[in-house]
Every structure is written in structure tokens, then in C-alpha cells.
Amino acid sequence: MYEGLFQKIRTGWELDQLSSEIVLLQNSLYEDKGEVINNVLNNKIRSWVAKEMALEMERAGMSWSDYLEGLEKRMAGLDKVFITLAFEPSDYFLQKIHQIICTMVGKYVILDIGFDSSIIGGVILHYKGLYADYSFRRIFEKNFSQSRAMFLKVLEGSNKLPRTKSHRYSSALR
């Protein structure tokens, strides 16, 4: 149950949006003996969410309060994968990366996405205490630290070269 909703919810931001909609629906259950809920569904909830909820409730034969309570529990149990990207991804990119990560993890997860242009490219992942840095910044820093000694030797060697005056402009200065 709830798969219809979770097929379209991939990010922490989208999950927060759904959580806000659930709060609106729960509050409407207690107003005017639950008659306000149809007004909230039609005017304050995204149309695809309202349709999906109505379909799932009809299939399961549940009350609104039971359905919303179960949905909240399911949302609270979702794992999050924290991702840092160098750019803001398109919807297509989000869809693909979500599919890849869900396949890698072996279950449905929510992507909590952050942006940091200093990573240049690639991705940094955090999941259940595990950290993986596949950013270009790390690759460049690693390569630079390995060749730093060589650069320093070259620079030190250039300081030992005899300094000569440039005769190109010397006649113009006289």
C-alpha cells in the first residue's frame, strides 16, 4: 500500500510537501465532523495526491484517519540517502539517480539532495553512517597532493637558476 504515492516522491522536499498535506487532512477530519475533508482534498492538496489517496483508500477499505496514520508511519520508516551534487538536477536526472540508488540499496529510499558547486562534479553520498566521495574535487586534491612534492622540487630548482637581465627593454629605458 502507498506505492502509488511513493512512485512519485523521491526527494526529502517532496516528502515534506506530502507531510504538510497529511497534516491538513488530519486537521480537517475534526472540523465539521469530517465534512471539510472534501474541500481540503479539492482545494489544498495536489490533485494527483488526492486522487492517489482516494484510490488507495477505496482499494483497502480504510477510514481516512487509519489511512493517514498508516501513511505517516510508512513515511517515518523510510531511509534517506544524503546526496551532494555540484548542480541542481533536472527531473529526469532525479528519476534516474533515484532508480539507481534504490537498486543499489535494495529498497525504496528518499533522496535528501544538497548542492555544493565546489565539488566541481560527481557526487558525495551519505547513507546510514557510510560516506562515499566520488567528487572531482576529491580526485583533483588527491592527484595534487601526490604530485605536490614534484611541483615543489621544480619550483625550488627554478629559484637556483641564475637571474639575467632582460635586454629586450633595456635600450628603451636609457
N, C-alpha and C positions, 0 to 999 in steps of 0.2 A: 504494500500500500504506500501511497505518497510518491510512487515512482514518476508519475506524470508531472508533478511539480519539480522533483529533483532533476529531471532531464533538462530543464531549462535554467536551473540555478547552479552556477558554477563557482561564483566568487563570494567572498565574505560580504561585499557590498550588497549583492543580490539577496543573500541570506538575511542580512539586516533589514532590507526592504520587506521581505516576507514576514519577518518577525514583527515589524511595525503593523503590518496588515492584520496579523493574528491578534495583536492587542486591540486593534479597532473592532474586530469581530467579537472578541471576548467581551469587551465593554458593551457592545450593542445587545448581547444576549440578555443583559439585565435591565435594559431600558424598555419600557412599554411591553413587558412580558415577551420579549424576543421579537416583536414585530418590526423593530428598527433594523434588524439584520439584513433584510432585503434591500433597504435603502442604502445601507453601507456597502453591500455587495455590488450594487449597481452604480454607486457614485464615488466611492472612496477606495475601492480595491481594483487593481489592474484587471482588465476583462478576462485575460487568459487565466489568471489565478482563480478568479471567481468561478469560471467555467470548469476548470480542472477540479477544484474543491467540490463543486456540486456533483460532478460525475463520480468522483471517488466516494463521496458520502452515499450516493444513491446505490452504488455497487456494494458497499459494505453494510448499508442499512444502519448507519450510526446517527446519533444526535450530533448537533453542532458542537456542543461542549465536549463530548467524547472525542470527536474528530480533531478538534483544535488542540485538546490536551495531548492526544497521541502524536500529533504533528510536532508540537513543541518538544516532546520527549525525543522524538526521532532527530530533530534538528540539534538538540543538545548533545546527542551521541555521535554526531558527525565529526570525523577527524579533519584537521586543517593542515594543508601544506602551505608554508610561507615561501613565497617566490619574490625575488627581487630581479627586476628587468631594467634595462637601460632605456626603455621606451614604453609608451602606452600602447598596449596591444589592440589589434582590431578584434572584432567579434569572431571572425574566422580563426584567427590565431588562438584566441581563448578557447574556442571549441576544440581545436586540435591538441593544444597543450593539456587541456583537461582530460581528453581521451587518453593521451599518452601516459599521464601521471596516474590516472585511475587504473590503467592496465598494469603499470609498474608496481603500484601499491597493492593491487589485487582487490580493491574495493572502492566504493564511491567516496570521494573526498571533496572538500571545499578548498578553493584556491584563495589564499589571502595575499593579494598582489601589492607590492611596493615598487617604487620607481627610484632609480639612482643612476643618473647619467654618467657618473664617474666610473662605473664598471665597464664602460665602453661598449660592450656587447656580451652575449652569453647570458647566463642565469646563475643565481645563487639560490639554493634550496635549503629549507629547514623543515624537518618532519620528525616528530616525536623524539627530539633531542639529537637527531642526526643532522649534520651540516655538510653540504657539498657546494663548493665554489667552482663553477665552470665559467667564470667570467674571463673576458680578455684581459682585464686589469691584473688579475692574479697571474695569468700566463706571462704578461709583459714584465711584471715585477719579479717573477721567478727567473726569467731569462736575463733580466738586467742584473739581478743580484749575482747570478753565476758569472756574468761577464764583467762585473764591476772591477774586479782585480785587474783584468786585462786593460780596461779603459784607463785605470789609474796609472798603470805602468807606461802606457802610451803617452799620457799627459805628463808624467814625470820626465819621461825621455825627451819630450818636446821642450821642456824648460832648460835642459842641458845643452841644447843646440846653441851655437854662437849667434848672437844677435848682430845683424848687419843693418846698416842704414839703407833706406830705400833711396836710390839716386834718381828715381823717376820724377820726383817733385822738388829735388834739392835746388835745381837751377832756377826754378820759379820763385823760390823763397829768398834768393840773394838779391 
